[in-house]
């Protein structure tokens, strides 16, 4: 009788050890795994960084669009045209002093 009880206790201990090992594995995978909590935090931080970059790019696009519209045929900004001509062609008025 003692042998039967001893074997059943060993079998129960083995099942408990396997269940504990499986539980620990799945808990570790839930935290550290490819789809775990730490990876989710990394992805959220990456999303925030990419949104900041997107906002900067949208602001740059808006600025370029504004400049393009101001130089178009339908809307001509004389100040901007004067600035671009001076920059590209190197023009200056006779009464201006140029510092290099």
C-alpha positions in Angstrom: 0.0 0.0 0.0 2.8 2.3 0.8 4.3 1.8 -2.7 1.0 2.7 -4.4 0.6 5.8 -2.2 4.2 6.8 -2.8 3.8 6.4 -6.6 0.6 8.5 -6.6 2.4 11.2 -4.6 5.3 11.2 -7.0 2.9 11.3 -10.0 1.0 14.2 -8.4 4.3 16.0 -7.7 5.3 15.5 -11.3 2.0 16.8 -12.6 2.3 19.8 -10.3 5.9 20.5 -11.5 4.8 20.3 -15.2 1.9 22.6 -14.5 4.1 25.1 -12.6 6.7 25.0 -15.4 4.0 25.7 -18.0 2.5 28.5 -16.0 5.9 30.1 -15.5 6.7 29.8 -19.2 3.4 31.4 -20.2 3.8 34.2 -17.6 7.3 34.9 -18.9 6.0 34.9 -22.5 3.2 37.3 -21.6 5.7 39.8 -20.2 8.9 39.4 -22.2 7.7 37.7 -25.3 7.4 39.0 -28.9 3.8 40.2 -28.1 4.3 40.8 -24.4 3.8 43.8 -22.2 7.4 45.2 -22.6 7.1 45.0 -26.4 3.8 46.8 -26.3 5.4 49.6 -24.3 8.2 49.8 -26.8 5.7 50.0 -29.7 3.7 52.7 -27.9 6.8 54.8 -27.4 7.7 54.3 -31.1 4.2 55.4 -32.1 4.7 58.6 -30.1 8.0 59.3 -31.8 6.6 58.7 -35.2 3.6 61.0 -34.5 6.1 63.8 -33.6 8.0 63.3 -36.8 4.7 63.2 -38.8 3.6 66.5 -37.2 7.0 68.1 -38.1 6.7 66.9 -41.7 3.1 68.2 -41.9 4.2 71.6 -40.7 7.0 71.6 -43.3 4.6 70.6 -46.1 2.3 73.4 -45.1 5.1 75.9 -45.2 6.3 74.6 -48.6 2.7 74.7 -49.9 2.3 78.3 -48.7 5.5 79.4 -50.4 4.5 77.6 -53.6 1.1 79.2 -53.6 2.6 82.6 -53.0 4.9 82.2 -56.0 2.1 80.9 -58.3 0.6 82.7 -61.2 -2.7 83.2 -59.5 -1.2 84.8 -56.4 2.0 86.7 -56.6 3.7 87.9 -53.5 6.1 90.7 -54.6 8.1 90.6 -51.4 8.7 86.9 -51.7 9.5 87.3 -55.4 12.0 90.1 -54.5 13.6 87.9 -51.8 14.0 84.9 -54.2 15.4 87.1 -57.0 18.0 88.6 -54.6 18.9 85.2 -53.2 19.1 83.3 -56.5 20.4 86.0 -58.8 22.5 87.9 -56.3 20.7 91.2 -56.9 21.0 94.2 -54.6 19.7 97.7 -54.6 22.2 100.5 -55.2 21.7 101.9 -51.7 22.2 98.6 -49.8 25.3 97.5 -48.1 26.2 93.8 -48.5 28.1 92.0 -45.7 29.7 88.7 -46.5 
